Amino acid sequence: MSKVQLSQIAGIVAMLVGLMVLPNYLKYHHQDFLIFLTINILVVVSYRLMTLTGEWSLIHIVMMGVGAYTSALLSKNLGFPVWISMPMAGVGAGLIAALLCFPLFRMTQFYFLIGSFAVGEAIRLAWIFFVKPFGGSSGVSSIPPPELFAIDFMDPIPYFYLVLAVVTVCLVILYRIENSRIGLTLHAVHWKSSLSESVGVNTWKYRSLAFIVASVFVGIAGALKVHYLGNVTPHQFGVGTMVFVLIWVIVGGYNTFFGPVLGAIVLSILDESLRDLEEYRPAIYGALLIAAIMFMPKGLESVPPSIRAWFKAPATPPPG
Amino acid sequence: MALLEIKNVSKRFGGLAALSNVSFAVEQGEIRGLIGPNGAGKSTMFKNIAGFSQPSEGEIVFSGQTISGYRPHTIADLGIVRTFQETTLFQELTVFENALVGCHLQANTNIFSAVLGLDKHKQSRARDKALEVLEFMGLSQRIDQLASELPLGSQRSLAIAIALTSGPKLMLMDEPFAGMNPEETRQMMELTRKVNKSGVTIVLVEHDMKAVMGLCEYITVLNFGTLLTEGTPEEIRHNEAVIEAYLGGSRKH
């Protein structure tokens, strides 16, 4: 193992230890914030897997909802332990995604974007329309938290540890997928779909695979969210939330694995710290967004390498 | 039995017949030229063979198996690979990664093996294959360069390398000499012969008559979507109908 990899691993371990200590020094609502932020990181990273194929969807957050509803209904109505209903949330979202591949991947690009939005809204309307079992507009409430020995998962700190563990495992899996043969093929499908086909890549299959895997992981994220909140409504998964995901990914940058993570962290913290400004919040947020797109078109991920390059660059020789 | 048989293939776009009732056969080991004036249906024929579009009528048979109607990735799996007009590469990837993508049929894996690393052996064989082909195509000095940074000649070689890594029996080359200077053309002709000698049958669509006449032992001529004639370069050169097709029939009058 090379030195670079060792230092990277050391960095990640230090970060994890830091994150484990951190909530003990935070106020209650900051602990809450940390939980949702960690869940959102899984949301953006799984969305990135989808964007690797070049297709941007508007259904990602709805798939999160599919996971959330799956886990909520399995644990509340059918009495499944949360430890089983949570992975089932991933399976459920993955299955629905697999079915949706047939209509959705007849389209590409802009048509796919709009198609995914329409299908997502149809699913959301189904939650509102079918009061049994989805609870209509008010959704499902009193969803049980996970149970393990005497640990109180209603308390944010133990729940944060659970979220941290699950999200870390999911990120490792997603990272390995992206850096495997499959990741390379997804890139290839994006950059030159016809050339990929000519050497035997079933592009339909790979687009579907990316969508299904992204849905599995965002489904798990949905389950994590819902067992902490204790309720789930169709409004949590509207297109407004989806726009936030898009903004995080775009501002963070989607060319590297960590870009969207950076975007989600920085913008969430920013959003949180603007809380006191009340009605000015959207305006400031919007202005920052426009500034980010104008001055960092490649996203926040492009900032650390350019700083590094700036330090490493030899001093420019004096003219003449 | 011929390696590739085109049997009465027609392709219509609405009322326009891009190909009508074309039949020819390509033998194992050949370098076949497919020529004709602009709009003769050469590219349409290629698309039909490689599965990027389907013939309206007729049948395409490869190694005794009917392939018309199959999707491109299935046809690639059976051993037909095409290259594209102009330079079509994964510009954003390195030369090595380009070749690696070409190894798809060999390195194709499922998501569980990919995550758990169970396909290591397979992937390292794919890497060897990619390196071997890049070496064969004279690109081994450039493996870490981005494809977009290569000079034109090397980009064309890389396009052929990508096709070769998929392990084809038949390669369809769409205008590989377009825009090349005489020196680049000469090198590309050499490479094409080398690929052919390694056991790949080649069908070549090309406007550069020098290259076609120099490479092919047998040439098929299309005109207005129909088969005009077939023959050796010598026969084609002196064929009245071919001359007329290219010069617009001015000699008749």
Chai-1 contact restraints between the chains, C-beta under 6 A:
chainA,res_idxA,chainB,res_idxB,connection_type,confidence,min_distance_angstrom,max_distance_angstrom,comment,restraint_id
A,I173,B,V115,contact,1.0,0.0,6.0,A-B,restraint_1
A,R176,B,V115,contact,1.0,0.0,6.0,A-B,restraint_2
A,S180,B,A114,contact,1.0,0.0,6.0,A-B,restraint_3
A,R181,B,A107,contact,1.0,0.0,6.0,A-B,restraint_4
A,R181,B,T109,contact,1.0,0.0,6.0,A-B,restraint_5
A,R181,B,A114,contact,1.0,0.0,6.0,A-B,restraint_6
A,R181,B,Q123,contact,1.0,0.0,6.0,A-B,restraint_7
A,I182,B,A114,contact,1.0,0.0,6.0,A-B,restraint_8
A,A188,B,F90,contact,1.0,0.0,6.0,A-B,restraint_9
A,A188,B,V101,contact,1.0,0.0,6.0,A-B,restraint_10
A,W191,B,F90,contact,1.0,0.0,6.0,A-B,restraint_11
A,W191,B,E92,contact,1.0,0.0,6.0,A-B,restraint_12
A,K192,B,F90,contact,1.0,0.0,6.0,A-B,restraint_13
A,L195,B,T88,contact,1.0,0.0,6.0,A-B,restraint_14
A,E197,B,P72,contact,1.0,0.0,6.0,A-B,restraint_15
A,E197,B,H73,contact,1.0,0.0,6.0,A-B,restraint_16
A,S198,B,P72,contact,1.0,0.0,6.0,A-B,restraint_17
A,S198,B,V81,contact,1.0,0.0,6.0,A-B,restraint_18
A,S198,B,R82,contact,1.0,0.0,6.0,A-B,restraint_19
A,V199,B,A76,contact,1.0,0.0,6.0,A-B,restraint_20
A,V199,B,G102,contact,1.0,0.0,6.0,A-B,restraint_21
A,V199,B,H104,contact,1.0,0.0,6.0,A-B,restraint_22
A,V199,B,S166,contact,1.0,0.0,6.0,A-B,restraint_23
A,G200,B,H73,contact,1.0,0.0,6.0,A-B,restraint_24
A,G200,B,A76,contact,1.0,0.0,6.0,A-B,restraint_25
A,G200,B,D77,contact,1.0,0.0,6.0,A-B,restraint_26
A,G200,B,H104,contact,1.0,0.0,6.0,A-B,restraint_27
A,G200,B,L105,contact,1.0,0.0,6.0,A-B,restraint_28
A,G200,B,S166,contact,1.0,0.0,6.0,A-B,restraint_29
A,V201,B,H73,contact,1.0,0.0,6.0,A-B,restraint_30
A,V201,B,H104,contact,1.0,0.0,6.0,A-B,restraint_31
A,N202,B,H73,contact,1.0,0.0,6.0,A-B,restraint_32
